[in-house]
Amino acid sequence: MMSISKSEFARRRKNLMALMEPNSIAIIPSAREQMRTRDTEHPFRQDSDFYYLSGFAEPEAVLVLIPGRRHGQFVLFCREREPAVELWNGYRAGPEGACEKFSADDAFPIGDIDDILPGLIEGRERVYYSMGRIADFDRQIMAWVNRIRSKERSGAVPPGEFTDLNHMIHDLRLVKSVAEQRLLRQAAEITARGHRRAMAFCAPGQYEYQLEAELAHEFASSGARHLAYPCIVGSGTNACTLHYVDNDSAMRDGDLVLIDAGCELQYYASDVTRTFPVNGRFNAVQRALYEVVLQAQLAAIAAIKPGNNWNQPHDASVRVITEGLVSLGLLKGTVDRLIEREAYREFYMHRVGHWLGLDVHDVGDYRVGNEWRQLEPGMVMTVEPGIYISPQNSKVARKWRGIGIRLEDDVLVTADGCEVITAALPKTIEDIEALMATGP
């Protein structure tokens, strides 16, 4: 299984420092450990920006970049080696390992940061830092700056400006490298196998959490030990709740089940949704709605290519869904007028997708200035149109009520169009029914 190389992490840091002003410093803290219960923590997951620049996956660390610094531009503060603690909680790199294994030019114990980092900040004209993400660290930064200010009469020079670092890092993260694309493809392939396994296993009388278990088993067995986000397995009317995660209902014969699940592989996410019949066969009403969603997704994917803007796939999905809702009698009026007044939002209330990468809802602006962002090769996005008909919707015939359908694939923008990297997972009615007929 491939991973991101040390040279790529170094290139990322170089690219970020090339965007920084002369005589500046960037400061990025690691994620914090989060308590799950009184004396246990959630599995630690590094902050995506911190990981993107370093590959360093430990808590209690601070990454510092200082372009042009004579003694080295990449400084890392981290925990010291403590064999007695490591016996219980696992290996630590320590400052020596930070230099040897992660290419830091200088590394210091995190306990010495109050003594060392103010000296690195002093005299810099600009500090790049993402204020507002970790309140305790915000206060620590300001305490260091105020300490420098208190010594101005002695010749100390505090920084003149603070600049938010988010936009610069997130623009770099938006276009994926060849190595990142490979990891995203691997995550997509594992996720597709998990969904296929759940489809083949599914039968009336089972519980939603049993399908969740099939997915998790396939992910972990394939080396992706963590879900990219809480798994959604919504059968029947549960599929009309967009972020349903209870996953505790028995699945009934004749209902559909919607699964929205993806694995995380070496920090890179997949995000896939399929909707299929619990008993393996779509009925006529389910077929009619499903075909509308499928055609909307295909139209959106066809609009993904370099030069098109971010919103064009969404607009394509809106038109097909509105046309379908009119043809089925769920909306009345002319398609253009219904789109203009957003009548479709009663049934399709979210956008067609989002960026995908180190985060499930990955970083990067959707607009540049007042214009939708143009798509470029290397961008990765989800495409996930849906139709959700509330069981309480008395304006439609009873046969439609309580049905929720969403289809989601992960799509890479290529030089001449796009690549559906989750294409290994069936989504036509015929292919889904054929797969489910094979059984577990």
Backbone torsions as a table, in degrees:
resi	resn	phi	psi	omega
1	MET	NA	126.9	-176.6
2	MET	-77.7	164.0	176.7
3	SER	-144.6	175.2	177.9
4	ILE	-76.8	132.4	-176.0
5	SER	-81.0	160.0	175.2
6	LYS	-59.4	-36.4	-179.4
7	SER	-67.3	-32.4	177.7
8	GLU	-71.0	-41.3	175.9
9	PHE	-59.2	-41.4	178.7
10	ALA	-62.9	-39.8	179.1
11	ARG	-64.9	-37.1	177.5
12	ARG	-63.2	-44.6	179.0
13	ARG	-63.2	-40.9	178.8
14	LYS	-62.1	-42.4	-180.0
15	ASN	-63.8	-40.0	178.4
16	LEU	-67.0	-45.2	-178.4
17	MET	-63.8	-28.1	177.1
18	ALA	-67.2	-21.2	178.8
19	LEU	-89.2	-13.5	-176.4
20	MET	-82.5	151.2	177.5
21	GLU	-70.3	154.7	174.9
22	PRO	-58.5	151.0	177.4
23	ASN	56.8	48.2	-179.0
24	SER	-127.0	172.4	-179.7
25	ILE	-143.3	140.3	174.7
26	ALA	-115.0	136.9	-176.9
27	ILE	-128.0	122.8	-178.2
28	ILE	-130.4	113.5	177.6
29	PRO	-82.2	153.7	175.3
30	SER	-73.1	170.6	170.4
31	ALA	-67.4	162.5	177.1
32	ARG	-103.2	149.7	171.3
33	GLU	-67.4	141.6	-177.3
34	GLN	-117.5	131.5	-179.5
35	MET	-73.1	138.7	175.5
36	ARG	-100.3	-50.0	172.6
37	THR	-132.4	-170.0	-169.9
38	ARG	-54.0	-41.3	-174.8
39	ASP	-131.2	22.6	175.6
40	THR	-132.5	149.1	-179.4
41	GLU	-107.3	157.2	167.0
42	HIS	-65.3	151.0	173.6
43	PRO	-53.7	131.5	-175.8
44	PHE	-70.9	136.6	175.1
45	ARG	-131.5	121.4	-175.3
46	GLN	-65.0	149.0	172.1
47	ASP	-57.1	134.9	-173.0
48	SER	-64.2	-40.4	178.2
49	ASP	-64.2	-44.2	179.8
50	PHE	-60.9	-46.1	-179.7
51	TYR	-65.3	-40.5	-178.7
52	TYR	-56.4	-35.4	-176.0
53	LEU	-91.2	-15.9	-170.7
54	SER	-133.7	-32.8	-170.0
55	GLY	74.8	4.4	-175.9
56	PHE	-85.9	122.4	-168.2
57	ALA	-110.9	22.0	179.9
58	GLU	-101.9	153.1	172.9
59	PRO	-78.2	179.3	176.6
60	GLU	54.7	53.3	-179.4
61	ALA	-139.3	155.2	176.8
62	VAL	-137.4	128.7	179.5
63	LEU	-101.7	133.2	-178.3
64	VAL	-128.9	130.8	176.1
65	LEU	-118.0	129.1	-177.9
66	ILE	-132.7	90.9	-177.8
67	PRO	-55.9	131.9	175.5
68	GLY	81.9	0.4	-179.7
69	ARG	-64.1	128.5	-172.8
70	ARG	-64.2	-33.6	-176.5
71	HIS	-92.6	10.5	178.8
72	GLY	123.0	137.6	-172.4
73	GLN	-91.6	-19.4	-176.0
74	PHE	-111.8	111.9	-178.6
75	VAL	-117.0	135.6	180.0
76	LEU	-128.4	129.0	170.9
77	PHE	-101.0	132.3	-177.6
78	CYS	-153.3	174.4	179.6
79	ARG	-68.6	146.5	175.6
80	GLU	-77.4	158.7	172.3
81	ARG	-64.8	134.0	176.1
82	GLU	-142.2	91.5	-175.0
83	PRO	-52.5	-38.2	-178.1
84	ALA	-66.0	-37.9	178.2
85	VAL	-75.4	-38.9	-179.2
86	GLU	-64.6	-27.0	176.0
87	LEU	-58.0	-36.2	-179.6
88	TRP	-89.7	-41.5	-167.0
89	ASN	-114.1	0.0	174.7
90	GLY	103.0	170.0	-173.2
91	TYR	-63.5	142.9	169.5
92	ARG	-119.5	143.6	179.0
93	ALA	-71.7	-38.7	-174.7
94	GLY	70.1	167.5	179.4
95	PRO	-57.5	-36.7	178.7
96	GLU	-64.2	-45.0	178.5
97	GLY	-67.0	-31.1	177.8
98	ALA	-61.3	-36.5	177.9
99	CYS	-78.2	-45.3	-174.0
100	GLU	-72.9	-41.5	-172.0
101	LYS	-100.8	-21.0	-175.8
102	PHE	-122.2	7.6	170.6
103	SER	65.8	24.6	173.0
104	ALA	-65.6	140.1	176.1
105	ASP	-74.9	-35.8	175.2
106	ASP	-139.5	145.0	175.3
107	ALA	-142.4	139.8	-175.8
108	PHE	-133.7	155.7	174.6
109	PRO	-62.1	140.4	-179.2
110	ILE	-61.8	-27.1	178.4
111	GLY	-67.8	-14.7	179.9
112	ASP	-98.7	7.0	-171.9
113	ILE	-63.7	-36.1	-179.6
114	ASP	-64.4	-27.3	-179.3
115	ASP	-86.1	-29.7	-170.8
116	ILE	-102.0	-43.7	-172.3
117	LEU	-65.8	-38.1	176.5
118	PRO	-56.7	-34.4	177.8
119	GLY	-68.6	-28.9	176.4
120	LEU	-76.6	-31.0	178.5
121	ILE	-76.0	-38.1	-174.0
122	GLU	-57.7	130.1	178.6
123	GLY	90.2	-8.7	178.1
124	ARG	-80.6	139.5	-179.6
125	GLU	-76.6	-28.7	-174.9
126	ARG	-142.5	138.3	174.0
127	VAL	-111.2	124.2	173.4
128	TYR	-95.9	121.0	-175.0
129	TYR	-160.1	142.2	180.0
130	SER	-94.5	90.4	-178.0
131	MET	-68.6	143.7	171.7
132	GLY	98.4	-0.7	-179.1
133	ARG	-92.6	-38.1	178.7
134	ILE	-131.1	104.8	-171.5
135	ALA	-59.8	-42.1	-178.7
136	ASP	-62.8	-39.9	-178.9
137	PHE	-73.6	-32.8	173.5
138	ASP	-55.3	-46.4	-179.1
139	ARG	-65.6	-36.0	179.2
140	GLN	-65.8	-42.8	177.4
141	ILE	-58.7	-47.3	-178.0
142	MET	-67.3	-32.1	176.8
143	ALA	-65.0	-40.4	178.5
144	TRP	-65.2	-43.2	-179.7
145	VAL	-65.1	-41.6	179.9
146	ASN	-66.5	-32.6	176.5
147	ARG	-64.2	-40.2	177.2
148	ILE	-65.3	-42.4	-179.9
149	ARG	-61.7	-34.2	-178.4
150	SER	-68.0	-13.3	-178.1
151	LYS	-109.6	15.9	-178.0
152	GLU	-59.9	-36.8	-178.8
153	ARG	-65.7	-21.3	177.7
154	SER	-92.3	6.1	177.5
155	GLY	102.4	-1.1	177.9
156	ALA	-67.7	145.6	-178.0
157	VAL	-119.5	106.1	178.5
158	PRO	-75.7	159.9	178.6
159	PRO	-64.6	144.2	-177.9
160	GLY	-86.4	-28.0	-175.1
161	GLU	-140.5	148.1	168.4
162	PHE	-111.6	134.7	179.0
163	THR	-127.7	133.2	179.6
164	ASP	-65.0	130.7	-175.8
165	LEU	-86.8	-18.1	-171.6
166	ASN	-53.9	-50.9	-172.2
167	HIS	-59.8	-41.1	-176.8
168	MET	-67.2	-48.6	179.8
169	ILE	-64.6	-42.0	-172.8
170	HIS	-70.7	-30.9	173.6
171	ASP	-66.3	-36.6	177.2
172	LEU	-68.3	-38.4	-178.2
173	ARG	-71.1	-21.7	-172.7
174	LEU	-64.8	-40.6	179.3
175	VAL	-96.0	119.4	-173.0
176	LYS	-85.7	139.5	176.3
177	SER	-72.3	172.0	177.1
178	VAL	-59.2	-42.1	180.0
179	ALA	-65.3	-40.9	177.5
180	GLU	-63.9	-41.6	178.5
181	GLN	-60.5	-39.2	178.2
182	ARG	-63.7	-43.0	178.7
183	LEU	-64.6	-40.3	178.5
184	LEU	-65.3	-37.6	175.9
185	ARG	-64.2	-42.8	179.0
186	GLN	-62.3	-44.2	177.4
187	ALA	-60.4	-40.8	179.4
188	ALA	-64.1	-41.0	-179.6
189	GLU	-65.7	-42.1	178.0
190	ILE	-64.0	-43.6	179.7
191	THR	-62.5	-41.5	178.0
192	ALA	-60.0	-41.5	178.3
193	ARG	-63.8	-38.9	178.1
194	GLY	-62.9	-43.8	178.8
195	HIS	-65.9	-39.9	177.5
196	ARG	-61.2	-41.6	179.0
197	ARG	-61.8	-43.8	179.9
198	ALA	-65.3	-41.5	177.8
199	MET	-59.8	-46.7	-177.6
200	ALA	-66.3	-30.9	-177.1
201	PHE	-79.5	-27.4	-167.9
202	CYS	-62.5	139.6	175.3
203	ALA	-159.6	153.0	177.4
204	PRO	-55.6	143.5	178.4
205	GLY	94.1	-19.7	175.3
206	GLN	-73.5	163.3	177.3
207	TYR	-98.6	151.9	-179.5
208	GLU	-54.7	-38.8	-177.2
209	TYR	-67.0	-19.7	176.2
210	GLN	-69.9	-36.3	173.9
211	LEU	-68.0	-39.1	175.7
212	GLU	-57.8	-40.4	-179.9
213	ALA	-65.9	-37.7	177.6
214	GLU	-62.4	-42.9	177.9
215	LEU	-61.4	-50.6	-176.8
216	ALA	-61.6	-36.9	179.3
217	HIS	-64.2	-45.5	-179.7
218	GLU	-65.6	-41.1	179.6
219	PHE	-60.4	-53.3	-175.6
220	ALA	-64.6	-39.5	179.4
221	SER	-63.2	-24.3	-178.6
222	SER	-94.4	5.1	177.4
223	GLY	97.0	0.8	177.4
224	ALA	-105.0	89.3	-169.5
225	ARG	-79.1	-9.4	-176.8
226	HIS	-123.1	142.2	169.7
227	LEU	-71.2	146.8	177.3
228	ALA	-75.4	-19.7	-179.4
229	TYR	-168.1	163.7	179.5
230	PRO	-58.6	131.5	-175.0
231	CYS	-69.5	136.0	175.1
232	ILE	-106.0	118.4	171.2
233	VAL	-128.9	98.1	-174.3
234	GLY	-116.9	111.6	178.1
235	SER	-100.5	153.8	179.1
236	GLY	57.8	-134.8	-177.6
237	THR	-68.1	-17.7	178.0
238	ASN	-60.7	-26.0	-179.4
239	ALA	-69.2	-12.8	178.1
240	CYS	-83.9	-7.6	172.8
241	THR	-95.1	112.5	-167.2
242	LEU	-60.9	-38.9	-179.0
243	HIS	-114.5	44.8	177.9
244	TYR	-67.8	124.6	-179.6
245	VAL	-132.9	8.5	178.9
246	ASP	-64.7	-42.8	174.2
247	ASN	51.8	40.7	-175.0
248	ASP	-125.5	12.4	-179.0
249	SER	-93.2	148.3	171.1
250	ALA	-74.1	139.7	-177.6
251	MET	-90.3	132.0	-172.1
252	ARG	-102.0	146.2	174.1
253	ASP	-58.7	130.2	-180.0
254	GLY	96.9	-12.6	178.5
255	ASP	-91.5	162.1	167.6
256	LEU	-92.9	158.8	170.7
257	VAL	-129.4	133.5	179.3
258	LEU	-106.3	123.2	175.7
259	ILE	-115.7	121.9	173.7
260	ASP	-118.5	105.6	-174.4
261	ALA	-153.9	146.7	176.6
262	GLY	-153.3	152.0	177.7
263	CYS	-93.8	163.7	170.2
264	GLU	-114.1	124.3	-178.6
265	LEU	-119.8	114.2	-178.4
266	GLN	47.9	46.6	175.6
267	TYR	81.5	-6.3	-177.7
268	TYR	-101.7	135.8	-169.0
269	ALA	-99.4	152.6	165.0
270	SER	-120.6	156.3	-175.7
271	ASP	-150.8	106.0	-171.0
272	VAL	-135.5	140.8	174.7
273	THR	-129.7	136.6	169.6
274	ARG	-134.4	147.9	176.6
275	THR	-125.1	130.5	-174.5
276	PHE	-151.7	162.8	-177.0
277	PRO	-78.2	136.9	-179.6
278	VAL	-57.8	-37.4	-177.0
279	ASN	-92.1	1.9	176.5
280	GLY	91.1	-2.9	-179.3
281	ARG	-133.9	125.0	175.4
282	PHE	-72.5	138.6	169.9
283	ASN	-87.9	177.4	-172.3
284	ALA	-62.6	-42.7	-179.5
285	VAL	-65.7	-45.6	178.7
286	GLN	-62.0	-40.7	178.5
287	ARG	-59.6	-44.8	-176.1
288	ALA	-61.9	-46.8	-179.9
289	LEU	-69.5	-40.4	-177.9
290	TYR	-61.3	-41.9	-179.4
291	GLU	-62.6	-35.6	177.4
292	VAL	-63.0	-46.3	-179.1
293	VAL	-65.4	-42.1	179.5
294	LEU	-61.5	-45.6	-179.7
295	GLN	-66.5	-34.1	176.1
296	ALA	-64.3	-40.8	179.2
297	GLN	-67.2	-42.5	179.2
298	LEU	-62.2	-39.0	178.1
299	ALA	-65.6	-39.7	178.7
300	ALA	-65.4	-44.4	-179.9
301	ILE	-62.3	-38.0	179.5
302	ALA	-63.6	-21.4	-179.4
303	ALA	-89.4	2.2	-178.0
304	ILE	-94.9	109.7	176.2
305	LYS	-165.5	157.0	-179.5
306	PRO	-57.3	137.6	-179.6
307	GLY	97.9	-31.2	172.0
308	ASN	-72.8	158.5	-179.0
309	ASN	-97.9	168.6	-176.1
310	TRP	-56.0	-34.7	-171.9
311	ASN	-83.5	-15.7	-175.4
312	GLN	-62.7	-41.7	175.3
313	PRO	-60.0	-39.2	178.7
314	HIS	-63.8	-46.8	179.3
315	ASP	-58.7	-39.7	179.1
316	ALA	-62.7	-41.6	180.0
317	SER	-67.7	-38.7	179.5
318	VAL	-61.0	-44.0	-178.6
319	ARG	-63.9	-46.0	-178.6
320	VAL	-66.1	-41.3	179.3
321	ILE	-65.5	-42.2	179.0
322	THR	-63.0	-44.9	177.2
323	GLU	-59.3	-42.6	-179.8
324	GLY	-66.1	-41.5	179.3
325	LEU	-64.2	-35.6	176.7
326	VAL	-67.7	-45.0	-177.3
327	SER	-65.2	-28.5	178.7
328	LEU	-89.5	-2.7	178.3
329	GLY	82.7	10.5	179.5
330	LEU	-83.4	-22.4	171.2
331	LEU	-128.2	148.8	179.0
332	LYS	-125.5	135.6	-179.9
333	GLY	132.2	-177.5	177.6
334	THR	-81.5	146.0	-174.8
335	VAL	-60.2	-46.6	-178.1
336	ASP	-60.6	-42.7	-179.3
337	ARG	-68.1	-39.9	179.0
338	LEU	-64.4	-38.6	177.0
339	ILE	-66.7	-42.3	-178.6
340	GLU	-58.6	-40.5	-179.5
341	ARG	-97.1	11.6	174.2
342	GLU	56.4	39.8	179.6
343	ALA	-63.8	-26.9	-179.5
344	TYR	-63.6	-21.3	-173.8
345	ARG	-65.8	-15.6	173.7
346	GLU	-66.0	-26.9	-177.2
347	PHE	-113.5	-23.5	-176.0
348	TYR	-137.2	89.9	-166.5
349	MET	-102.9	2.0	179.6
350	HIS	-120.9	171.5	178.5
351	ARG	-81.9	169.5	-170.9
352	VAL	-76.1	-16.2	-179.4
353	GLY	-179.3	-169.8	-178.8
354	HIS	-156.8	165.1	175.0
355	TRP	-65.7	155.3	-178.7
356	LEU	-137.1	141.5	179.3
357	GLY	177.1	-125.0	176.4
358	LEU	-64.2	-28.3	172.1
359	ASP	-111.4	149.9	178.0
360	VAL	-61.7	-53.1	169.8
361	HIS	-93.6	87.6	-167.8
362	ASP	-74.4	168.0	-174.5
363	VAL	-81.5	165.3	180.0
364	GLY	124.5	136.0	-179.5
365	ASP	-70.6	142.5	174.9
366	TYR	-89.5	-19.6	175.0
367	ARG	-123.5	144.7	172.4
368	VAL	-119.0	113.9	-168.9
369	GLY	67.1	-128.3	178.0
370	ASN	-104.5	10.4	-176.0
371	GLU	-111.4	145.4	172.9
372	TRP	-60.6	140.9	-177.4
373	ARG	-66.0	139.3	174.8
374	GLN	-78.3	141.1	178.4
375	LEU	-76.0	141.4	-179.3
376	GLU	-131.9	151.5	175.9
377	PRO	-55.4	136.2	-179.6
378	GLY	100.8	-15.2	174.0
379	MET	-74.8	146.0	179.5
380	VAL	-128.8	133.8	-175.0
381	MET	-142.5	160.3	172.1
382	THR	-94.9	156.4	174.1
383	VAL	-132.1	109.4	-167.8
384	GLU	-142.5	65.8	174.4
385	PRO	-69.2	159.3	178.8
386	GLY	-157.2	162.7	171.5
387	ILE	-130.4	129.6	-177.4
388	TYR	-132.1	120.3	-177.8
389	ILE	-114.8	109.1	-175.5
390	SER	-58.0	140.6	175.7
391	PRO	-64.1	-17.0	178.7
392	GLN	-94.3	5.0	-177.1
393	ASN	-78.5	97.0	-176.5
394	SER	-81.7	-2.6	-179.0
395	LYS	-83.8	-9.1	-179.7
396	VAL	-118.1	160.0	178.6
397	ALA	-59.8	148.1	-174.7
398	ARG	-58.0	-30.8	-175.9
399	LYS	-62.7	-23.9	-178.5
400	TRP	-88.2	-18.4	-168.1
401	ARG	-70.8	142.2	175.1
402	GLY	80.6	14.7	178.3
403	ILE	-102.6	129.9	174.6
404	GLY	-126.9	128.1	-178.1
405	ILE	-134.3	128.5	173.6
406	ARG	-139.3	141.9	174.7
407	LEU	-125.1	129.6	-177.2
408	GLU	-138.7	129.8	173.7
409	ASP	-127.9	161.4	176.6
410	ASP	-102.7	131.2	-169.0
411	VAL	-129.7	128.9	176.7
412	LEU	-100.1	128.0	174.4
413	VAL	-75.1	127.7	-179.0
414	THR	-111.7	179.5	-176.7
415	ALA	-62.9	-31.8	-176.1
416	ASP	-122.9	14.6	179.3
417	GLY	164.3	-118.7	179.6
418	CYS	-155.6	164.3	177.9
419	GLU	-128.6	123.8	175.3
420	VAL	-83.0	103.9	-172.6
421	ILE	-80.1	-6.5	175.2
422	THR	-107.0	22.8	-174.6
423	ALA	-65.9	-16.3	-179.9
424	ALA	-67.8	-13.0	-178.0
425	LEU	-95.2	122.1	-178.2
426	PRO	-58.3	147.8	174.9
427	LYS	-143.7	-9.7	172.6
428	THR	-76.9	155.0	179.4
429	ILE	-57.0	-44.4	-177.6
430	GLU	-63.1	-43.3	-178.4
431	ASP	-69.4	-37.9	178.2
432	ILE	-65.3	-46.7	-179.5
433	GLU	-63.0	-37.6	178.7
434	ALA	-64.4	-43.7	179.4
435	LEU	-63.2	-45.9	-176.9
436	MET	-67.3	-26.2	178.9
437	ALA	-68.6	-21.8	-178.9
438	THR	-74.8	-22.8	-179.3
439	GLY	75.3	176.2	-177.4
440	PRO	-69.5	NA	NA
